[in-house]
C-alpha cells in the first residue's frame, strides 16, 4: 500500500467517527427537547394522580 492509500483510509475512519458523533449529538439534543416539551404534561399527570390517591375510611 502506498502512503496515499493509508492517508485516505485514515481520513475515511475520521469522517465515519465525525458522522457518528454528529448523529449522537443530534439525537441527544432532540431527546432533551422532547423531554422539556412534555414536562408540564408530566407534572399535571402527577398532580392528578396525587389527587386521586385518597383513602376512603368506613
C-alpha positions in Angstrom: 0.0 0.0 0.0 1.2 3.4 -0.8 1.3 6.3 1.7 -1.6 8.0 -0.2 -3.9 5.0 0.3 -3.1 4.8 4.0 -3.9 8.5 4.4 -7.2 8.1 2.5 -8.1 5.2 4.7 -7.3 7.1 7.9 -9.4 10.0 6.7 -12.3 7.7 6.0 -12.4 6.5 9.6 -12.1 10.0 10.8 -15.1 11.0 8.7 -17.1 8.0 9.9 -16.3 8.9 13.5 -17.3 12.5 13.0 -20.5 11.5 11.4 -21.4 9.1 14.3 -20.6 11.8 16.8 -22.8 14.3 14.9 -25.7 11.8 14.8 -25.4 11.0 18.5 -25.3 14.7 19.4 -28.3 15.4 17.3 -30.2 12.5 18.9 -29.3 13.8 22.4 -30.5 17.3 21.6 -33.8 16.1 20.1 -34.4 13.8 23.1 -33.7 16.6 25.6 -36.0 18.9 23.6 -38.9 16.4 23.7 -38.3 15.8 27.4 -38.6 19.5 28.1 -41.7 19.9 25.9 -43.6 17.2 27.8 -42.6 18.3 31.3 -45.7 20.3 32.0 -47.9 17.4 31.0 -45.9 15.0 33.2 -46.4 17.4 36.2 -50.1 17.6 35.5 -50.4 13.8 35.4 -48.5 13.6 38.7 -50.8 16.2 40.3 -53.9 14.3 39.1 -52.5 11.0 40.5 -51.8 12.7 43.8 -55.4 14.0 44.0 -56.8 10.6 43.1 -54.7 8.9 45.7 -57.0 9.3 48.7 -58.2 6.8 51.2 -61.8 6.2 51.9 -62.4 5.3 55.6 -65.6 3.5 56.5 
